[in-house]
Amino acid sequence: MPLIRIEGIDQHYEIAGIGDSNVPIVFIAGMGGAASYWSPQAPFFESKFKVLTYDQRGTGKSSRVKVLSIDQLADDLICMLDQLNLKKVHLVGHSTGAAIGLIVASRNPEYVKSLVSYAGIHRADHYRERVWGLRKKILQEMGPEIYAQTTSLFFYEPEYINLNHQSLVKNEINVARNELASADIMASRIDAILKLDIAGDLSKINCPTLVMCAEDDLLTPAYFSREIAELIPDSRLKLIIKGGHAFSRSHANEFNLLINEFIESCDG
């Protein structure tokens, strides 16, 4: 189990794949923070690229500590890239992970060859405060297994849930028992994303950027992605009609092809 010491914590990471590209892909998970979110992506991209996935502080196999801010999570990533001697990378971030990618690309552009903001967020609003206030309360008062069950309802289309009920149940149990942070740590992650406001920084991003989101995303509605794309010069906006918040899992093949096409165009 590879661990790296960053800012006083142990952070779990995995590097796999060899590929032909000299620029690795870094996949950054969302609020759950665990590398396992990207399991439908890793095998596809490892045949073409070196791929880095990692558990953010407080999650998975990393040290279980609270998060002070999304800036702190971005700093963790920069420290990891430095220690692993990864000088230039493609960043693919989901939800909170997209916010981390946006911060890195705007403030440390020398590290970023390209950026994918997938179901991303750059600020909070009353809708997000309602959604995350409710999810925080569910976790604190009803526990991790109920929280994980409601996560599936927020993440996936109704048809997908119906067709994949048994596998989702197994995944929910695994996440609740092995990957999800404690209620206090998750509350700190939720509070951090609700304090985020980086709208003023996005005009500084100068790397090729793909902004994508499903129109039926309940957690990060597509209007956030429209705003992000408007604020980042020359970015590309891709809106998918259906796919929910976890489009990369419910429609993994379509997602992988979209990301691969974008990254190869940047490498070329």
N, C-alpha and C positions, 0 to 999 in steps of 0.2 A: 504494500500500500504506500505509494509515494506521497510524502508530506514535505512541505516547504515552510520554513519559518518566516513569517511576515508580520511585522509590527507587533511582535510579542505573542502571536498565535500560530498554531499549526494549521496549515491549509492543505487539504487533500486535492490532488490533481491527477490527471491521466493524459499522457501524450501517446498517440497511436498513429499509424499510417506512415507511409513514406511518400508516395505520389511523385509527380514530376514538378510540381510547383515549388519554388523556393520560398513562397510566402505561406505560412501556416494559417489555418482558420481557428479562431477562438470563439467557442460557443458560450454565451453568457445566459444563465437561466434567470427566470423571473422571481416572483416573491418567494417561492419554495426554495430557491437558491441551489438546488442539487444538480449535479452533473447528469444524473440519470434521466432528467427531462429530455435530453437529446439522444436517447437510445435509438429512436427511429432514424436519426441522421448519421450517427457515427459510422456505421458500416459502409454507407454509400460514399461518404466523403473521404474515408481513410484510404480508399483505393486511388485517390487522385491527389490528396493533400496530407500534410502533417496536421493533425487535429488535436487541439487542446480543449479539454473540458475540466471543470473544477467545481468543488463545493464551496460556496461563499461562506464567510465567517458566520458561525451560528447554525450551520446546516450540514446535513449529510455526515461525512467523516471528519469535517473540520472542527476546530475548537468551538465549543458551545458558549459563545459570548454575545452580548447585545450589540446592536448596530447603532451608531450615533447618527449617521447620515448616509445618503447615497454617495456623497463625495468620498466618504471613507471607503466604501466598496470599490469606487473607481481607483482610489489610491492603492488598495490591495492588489488590484489587477495590474497596475503599473509596476508595483514592486515584484510581482510574480514574473512579468515579462522580463524585467531586468535580471532577476536571479536565474531565469531559464535561458537568458541570452537570446531572446526573441526580439529583434530590433524593429521588425515591420510585420504587421499581421492584418488579416481580414477579420473584422469583428462582426459577429452575428448575435444580436441580443434580442431577447424576448421579454416584453412587458417591463418589469423593473430592470431586467438585464439590458433592455434597449436604452433605458435611462442611463445606466452605467456606460454603455457604449457612446451615447451622445456626449456625456461629460468628457470621456477620454478623447474623443475625436475633436472636441471644441477646445480643450485645454492642453492636450498633449498630442498634437497632430502628427508629430514626427514618428509615432508608433503605428499609424493607421494607414494601410493601403486602401482599404474600402470599408464601408460600414453598411450593415443591414439593421434598420430599426423595424422590428417585427412586433406588431401589437404594442407599439411603444407609448411612452408617457413622458411628458416634459413639464407638467404642472398638475396641480390638483384643482378640483372644482367641487361644487355642491353634490354633483352626482357621485363622484369618486368618494367623497366623504361619507355619503350615505352607504354605498356598497361596502367600503372597507370598515366603517364603523360597525356595520352588521356582522361582517365576517370576524372581526376582532372579538365581538361579544359572543359569537357562537363558539369560538375557540376557547375563550376564557371560562364560559359558563357551561358548555356542553362537551368539551374535550376534543382531542385531536382526531378521533375516528369520525365523529359527526362533522367536524370541519372538513376532513378529507372527502366525505360523501357530498357535502355541498359544493366542494371544489369542482367535482365532476359536472354538477349542474351548471356551474358558471362557465366551465371550460368548453363543453361539447354541445353539438347540435342534438336535439331530442332523438332524431333517427339513429345517430351514432350510439347514444346511450342505450337505446333499446336493443340494438344489434350486438352490442359488446358488453352487456350487463355483467357477465361472469368475470371477464378479464378485468373490468373496471373495479369490481369488488375486491379482487386479489390485489390490484395495484393500490387501492385506497388503504387496505390494511397494512401493506408494506410501507407506504409513505408515512402513515400515522405512527407506526411502531419504530421505524428505522431511520427516516430521513427528516421528518418534520421537527423543527425546533420547538422548544418549550413555549408555553403560552406567553411568558414574559419576553422571551427573545423574539418571537413572532410579532408581538405587540410593538417591540422596538423597530422591527423592519417596516411594519405598517405605518407607524408614526413617521419614520424617515421618508417614505415615499409620499406621504401626505404633506410633508413640509417642502417637498421639492418644487423649485421653480427655476428652470434653466432656459426659459423662452428667450431671454436676452442674449444667451450665448450661442444660439444655434446658427446665427449668421456667420460665425467664425469657422464653421465646418467647411473645409475645402477639398475633402476627399470624395471620390465617387460614392454616392449614397442612395440606397434603395429603401424606401419607406413603404411598408406593406401592412395590411390589416384586412380582416374579414368584416364585411358590412354588418354581420349579425353578432359581432363581439360584444358581450355584455359587460366585461370588466374594463376594457379600454376601448370605448366606442370609437368608431372610425373617424369621428370629427377631430380627435386628437391627432391622428396620423395625417389628416388633411392639413392641420395647422403646422405640424412638424415639417411636412414637405414644402409648405409655403415659406417657412422661415429658413430652410437650408438652401443656399444657392445651387441651382442646377441639379437638385435631387430628382429622383424618379419616384413616382407614386404608383403603387399597384394595389388596387382594392379588389378583394375577392368577394363574390356574392355570398357564399355560404362557407362556413368552416369554424365559426366560433372563435374563442380565445386561444384554443390549442390546435389551430389549423395544421401545424407541423406534425402533430400526432394523428389527428383524424384523417388527414389527407397528405400523408408523409411523402408519397411519391411525387405528387404535384409540387409540394413545397420544395423538396430536394432539387427538382429540375429547375425551378425558378431561381433558387439561390445559386445553383451551379452555373446557370447561364450568366447570371449577373457577375459572379466572381471571375469566371473565365474571361468575360469581356474586360474586366479590370486588369487581369493578369496580362491579357493580350495587348 
